[in-house]
Amino acid sequence: MSVERGKRYWRENLTLMAILLAIWFAVSFGAGILFRDVLDQFSIGGAPLGFWFAQQGSIYVFVVLIFVYSALMHRMEQRMAKELDQG
């Protein structure tokens, strides 16, 4: 693998991780802390929505983001391998 391809791979990987971590931060900090008062007007299973996000919702989002990261990385690695075979 060329140095340029390696740099591009890590740049795309770090960009993807930054986006996914920003989503997780927005859900866990935003929904669980910043917007808790607004979200508490609604409920899930008898618990206020802001509390639910702080206790469980952010964990569920994190698990979903792990699967999203895995799928997107697999797609990126397949694309990089294809480019390597062609080039």
Residue, then its C-alpha position, 0 to 999 in steps of 0.5 A: m500500500s502506498v503512503e498516500r493510500g495509507k494516509r487517506y485510509w486513516r484520514e477517512n477512518l478518523t473522520l468517521m470516528a469523529i462524526l460518530l463520536a459527535i453523534w454519541f456526544a450529542v445524544s448523551f450530553g444533549a438529550g441527557i443533560l442540556f435538553r432534559d427539561v424539554l424531553d421530560q415532557f414525554s415518557i418511555g415506559g413510564a420514565p421521563l424521556g430525558f432521564w431515559f436518554a441519560q440512563q439507557g438511550s445513550i447506551y443504545v445509541f452507542v451500540v448502534l453506532i458500533f454496528v454503523y462504524s463496523a459496516l462503514m469501515h467494511r465498505m471503506e476497506q472493500r473500496m480500498a482493496k478494490e482500488l489497490d487491485q486496480g492500481 
